[in-house]
Amino acid sequence: QGVYGNRFFGVTLNNGGDRVTSYINLNYSNNNGLEELSSSRLLRQDTTLFQSARTRRQSHQGFVGYGLSFDASERVNLSYDGRINGSLPNADTRNANLISTSLLQTISETDNLVDNDSRFLSIQQDLGFKLRLDTLGSEWDTKLGYSFNSNNTFQEYANIGLYPVFNTITGEGDNDQQRHFIQFQSDLSLKLPFSLTMETGVSASYQEYESDAGYFIL
């Protein structure tokens, strides 16, 4: 149901010329949603489980994309493209459970609370070099790309027993992940007589991944 609202904003700018073209894209979104669930489950003829869950999800997300293309000569083209994407999602959940008899006598009552806070960042950078070898369409195309991703999630939770005995179990967890990725690719396409085309190339990639997690329970 539309209790909260979603907001979006974006701007795109393009600049074209004889030898130089450039662009930039800016986007921002703020999502805010609420989910409510109520249920009653008949465990036995005289016993019912009542559950109510309320989850609110919020996120701020931003994106920036930009690029530049330059014709150094009639045969050489240089290009650069970059993208930055970041988000701050959050989810807050409360789940209440009540077991009672047909006479409304409470047998058990518990509350479960979970709060997730996350941070995500992605950076992508690409360089390109293209050389036209002849007027038939032969070309040498080389690209070098680098990307960085970082994802962090922090969670807090509490399981609370309200009846018949009061007890509490609380805990938290922190999960950190990072990735560096480099890719190089070079392709050669040669137009030959008799409508033949020869294609060859080389590709290499390197990845470094780290993950660190810690959890605590009381």
N, C-alpha and C positions, 0 to 999 in steps of 0.2 A: 504494500500500500504506500501511497505517496506521502509519507510523513515528512521526510526530508527531501532535498532537491539535489540534482546533478547540474553542474555548471561546466561549460566548455568555452574555450577561447582559442582562436588560431589566426595567424597572419602568415601570408606567403608573399615574398618579394622575388621578382625575376628581373635580370638585367641582361639583355642580349646585344652583342655587337658583332662587328666583322671578324675580329680575332679573339675577343674575350667574352665569355658568358659566365654569369654567376647567379646564385640563388641562395635564399635562406628561408627556412620554414620554422615557425615558432608555434607550439601548441601547449596548452595547459588545460587540465581537467581536474575537477573536484567532485568526486563521487561520494554520496552519502546515502546509505540505504538501511532500512530497518526490516527485520524479519521476525515475526511473532508466530509462535505455534502453541496451541493448547490442545490437549488430548486427554481422554479418559479411557482406561483399558480395564476390562472386567477380568480380574485374576481368578476369582471364584464367584459363586452366586452372591456371597455376602461381602466380598472384598474388591475394592476398586483402586487402581493406580491413577492418580491425577498428575499430569506433567504439564509444565508451562516453560517454554524456552523463548528467550529474547536475545537476538543477535543484531548488533549494530556494526556495520562495516563502513569505514571511511578510508579515503585515499586521496592523496595529492600526487598528481603525475605531470611531469613536464618533459617536453621533447624539443630538441633543437637540431635541425638538419641544415647543412650548408655545403656549398661546393663552388669550384672554380675550374673553368676549362680555358686553356690558352693555346692558340695556334702559333707556335714559335716560327713556323715557316709553312710553305705549302705541303710539306711532307711530314712535319713533326707536330704532334699534339701532346700537351701536358695537361693532366687533370688532377684535382684534389677534391675529395669528398669526406665529410665528417658528420658524425651523428652522436648526440649525447642524449641519453634517456635516463630519467630518474623518477622514483616513486617512493611514497611513504604510506603504505597500507597499514590499517589498524582494524582489528576485529575484537569486539567485546561481547562475550556470551555469558548469559546467566540461565541456568537450568534448575528449576525447582521440582522436586518429586515428593508426593504425598500419598501414602497408602492408608486408607481408612475403611472401616466397616460400613455396612448399610445403615447403621445407627449413628454414623458420623463420628465414630470413635477412632482416634488417630493411632495407627500401628507404627508407622515410621515416617520420618520427615527429614529430607536432606536438601542441601543447596550445593550446586557446582558452579564455580566461577572460573572463566578462562579469559585471559587478555593477551592478545598477540600484537606485538609492534614489530614492524619490518622496515628495512631500508634497502633499496635496490638502486644500483648505479651501473650504467652500461655506456662505454665509450668506444666508438668505432672510427678508425682513421684509415683512409685508402689513398694511395698514390698510383697514378697511371701514366704510362709512356707508350705512345703509339707512333710507329714509323711507317709511312707509305713507301714501299720499295719501287713500285712502277705504276704505270697508268692502267694496268690490267686488273688491279685489285689486290696485288700481293702486299702483305703487311706483317709487321712484327709488333705484337701487343704484349706489354709487360705490366704486371700489377703487383703492388706490395701493400698488404693490409695488416693492421694491428687492432686488436680488440681487447678490452678490459671489462670484466664483469665482477661486481661485488654484491653479495646478498647477505644481509644480516637479519636474523629473526630472534627476538627476545620474547619469551613466554612466561607468564605468571599464572598460577592456578591455585585453587583452593577447593577442597572437598570438605564440606561442613555437615556433620551429623547433628541435627537439632533434637531429634526424639527417636527412641526412648533414652539414649545416652548422648550427651553433648561431646563431640570430639571433632578435631580439625586436622586435616592433612594439607599442608601447603608446600609449594615447590616452585622452582623457576628453572629455566633453561636458556642458554645462549648459544646460538649456532651461527658461525661465521664461515663464509665461503668466498673464495676469490679465484679468478681464472685470468691468465694472460695467454693470448693466442696470436701467433704471427704466421702469416701465409704469404708465400711468394709463388708467382705463376708467370711463365713466359711462353707465349705461343707464336709460332711462325707459320704463316700460310703463304704458299708460293703458287702462282698461276702458271701452269705449264702449257706447251703446245697441245693440240688435239683436245682442248677443253678438259685437261687434266689438272687436278689440284693436289698438291702435296702439303700435308699438315703434320707438324711435329711440335713438341714443346716439353717443358719441364715444370714440375710443381713440387714444392716442399712446404712443410708446415711444422710448427713447434708449439707445444702447449705446456703450460705450467699451472697446476691446480693445487689449491690448498683448502683444507677444511679443518675447522677447530670448533669443538662442541664441548660444553660443560653443563652439568645438570645438578640440581640441589633439591633435596626433599627433607621436610621436617615433619 
